[in-house]
Each structure stands twice: as C-alpha cells, then as structure tokens.
Amino acid sequence: MGFKEKLKANLKEFLSEQELSILPKGFQTIGKIMILKLNPKLLDKKYRIGKACLELYPYIKSIYINLGKIKGKFREPEKIELIAGEDNPIVEHKEHGVIYRFDLTKIMFSKGNLNERKLLATLVKDGEVVVDMFAGIGYFSLPIAKNSSPERIYSIELNPFSYKFFVENIKLNHLEDIIIPIMGDCKEEVLKLSKKGIKADRVIMGVFPAPKAFIKDGLSLAKGDGSVYHYEGVVEKEKYTELFDEFNQIAEENKCSCKLISHRFVKSYGPNLYHVVLDIRVSEKN
C-alpha cells in the first residue's frame, strides 16, 4: 500500500472524500524528519494529517510542511512549518559517507542532486586543487574531500548561517586538513586567491540561477595548461549550448579559450526545462 492509500485509511473518519482525494502522494525525508507539500485546501487539517504521519511512520520524529519556494540571494526556504512531533529543525543527513548537518527551515538541501554530488567526487583526480565558489554547507566540497584525494579545496560561502554549518560539517567529517573554508563574496575571494598565486585544477560554480556575473572573476583561477569549470543553470533541453555560449563569450573577452567537455541533465524543472551541468575546460591564451 502506497503512502497516499495509508494516509487515506488513517484519515477516512476525519476528512471528506474530496479532501482524501487530494492528500499528497509522497514525502521527503531528511534524517528523521518528514517534509510534506499539502494542497492549500488541506491546510486547516494539517495538524491531523501530521499526527497521522507520525502514527504511520513511528521512526519519524517530526513532520514539517513546505509552504513556499526557495527565495532570495541566499536561496533560503520561504516557509517550512512544524505540524507534528518534536520542534527541532536541526538535522543530520548522511549521503555517500558524508554527514551534512543543517537547519532545514533556513537552508535548502536538494536530495534530487544526489547523483551529481556523487559524480563530481569521481571526476576529481589525485592531487587536484579545487575551488568551490558557492560552497553552502559543503554540498560538493565535503563529498569531494571525503571520497577523492584532492590536495586542497578552497571553499567560499557568503551566507553566514550556511557558513556556520559548513565549518561544523568539516569538523564532523574530519576534513580539516583538506578543506579551507572562506567566508565572503566569491567575486572578491577568488581574486584574493589568484593574487596569492593559487590556481585551480577544478572550479565549481554550482548555484542558481546560472552565475554569469561571476564568470569573469572566476576565470582568474584558470591555469595556463587548463582548468575544468563546472557551470550550471536551467535551460530548455535542446538549448543547453546557449549556456556554454555565454560562458565562452566572457572567456574570450578575458583572453581565455574554452572547450565544452561534457554536459548532463540533473533533473527536470518544469515543462522542457532542465537543470544542466556543463564541464568546460578553460585555458589561458598565449
């Protein structure tokens, strides 16, 4: 019996037939917390629905509902509300041997990017210097440090709340010797790294929307014999090359040459819209 059918059986005495028909078909779990999206017509029954979920899944400690979208320059959840169980939004999510600790009401964590986090770690070669321009709580930096053998990862994060958890996660995963966390604006911080003589074998630009405004400064990290940049955005499936074209134009203007190595679609964002990641080799022109 699926989740919706179980809910309907539990709630048939409390909800009308119409309300039962619009119950959610599934849920997301992070740690021991369940997150639901409810039809607005069910919000006056949210506490009863939350209680039913706890009864059906006793290993779950808290039920939250997601009432908004991801918003703002820090891409924070708009509104996540507790409807049943323990009032503790601090979770620990384990994935590919990495522990991520964060506050789910303040920090976005997309489980849909799981394969990309795993893949990126496999692409990093031994001894690479990596710069993660939008580190967050360590979405990419942590699995790379844990599951590959880079020489050093310089990880930049502007949001003080995310940065706090990132530092905790570095210690939690015992990666202090590999990851150097940097709090600040990556447009400024990459230039500081470059002026210190640090060049990157790999640069991660994993943020939405596509960080076009950060390309020029990010190019300061490119090595003469080539660096790989991971650049992403949301595009129509057949137009993914337009994302490369905008990167390549800025690179050309800044005396760098580019080659699109590969691309991959991470997940759907709507009708014919996809989250795409481009792997781009960048070299300084002689």
GIQUI-V682042 format. One record per backbone hydrogen bond with DSSP energy under -1.0 kcal/mol. NH is the residue of the N-H (numbers start at 1). CO is the residue of the C=O. Records with the same first field share a line. If there is no record, write none. Layout:
NH = CO  CO
This chain:
6 = 2
7 = 3
8 = 4
9 = 5
10 = 6
11 = 7
14 = 11
15 = 11
20 = 16
21 = 17
23 = 20
28 = 35
30 = 33
33 = 30
34 = 62
35 = 28
36 = 64
42 = 39
43 = 40
45 = 42
46 = 43
49 = 45
50 = 46
51 = 47
52 = 48
53 = 49
54 = 50
55 = 51
56 = 52
57 = 53
60 = 57
61 = 32
62 = 32
63 = 84
64 = 34
65 = 81
66 = 36
67 = 79
71 = 76
75 = 72
76 = 71
78 = 69
81 = 65
83 = 63
84 = 63
86 = 61
88 = 86
91 = 102
93 = 100
95 = 98
98 = 95
100 = 93
102 = 91
104 = 89
106 = 103
107 = 103
113 = 110
114 = 111
117 = 113
118 = 114
119 = 115
120 = 116
121 = 117
122 = 118
123 = 119
127 = 149
128 = 125
130 = 152
131 = 202
132 = 154
133 = 204
135 = 156
138 = 135
139 = 135
142 = 138
144 = 140
145 = 141
146 = 142
147 = 143
148 = 144
151 = 128
152 = 128
153 = 178
154 = 130
155 = 180
156 = 132
157 = 182
163 = 159
164 = 160
165 = 161
166 = 162
167 = 163
168 = 164
169 = 165
170 = 166
171 = 167
172 = 168
173 = 169
174 = 171
175 = 170
178 = 175
179 = 175
180 = 153
182 = 155
184 = 157
188 = 185
189 = 185
190 = 186
192 = 188
193 = 189
194 = 190
195 = 191
196 = 192
197 = 194
198 = 193
200 = 221
201 = 129
202 = 129
203 = 228
204 = 131
205 = 230
207 = 205
212 = 210
214 = 211
215 = 212
218 = 214
219 = 215
220 = 217
221 = 218
222 = 219
226 = 223
227 = 282
228 = 201
229 = 280
230 = 203
231 = 278
233 = 276
235 = 274
237 = 272
239 = 236
242 = 239
243 = 240
245 = 241
246 = 242
247 = 243
248 = 244
249 = 245
250 = 246
251 = 247
252 = 248
253 = 249
255 = 252
256 = 251
257 = 283
259 = 281
261 = 279
262 = 279
264 = 277
266 = 275
269 = 273
273 = 270
274 = 235
275 = 267
276 = 233
277 = 264
278 = 231
279 = 262
280 = 229
281 = 259
282 = 227
283 = 257
285 = 255
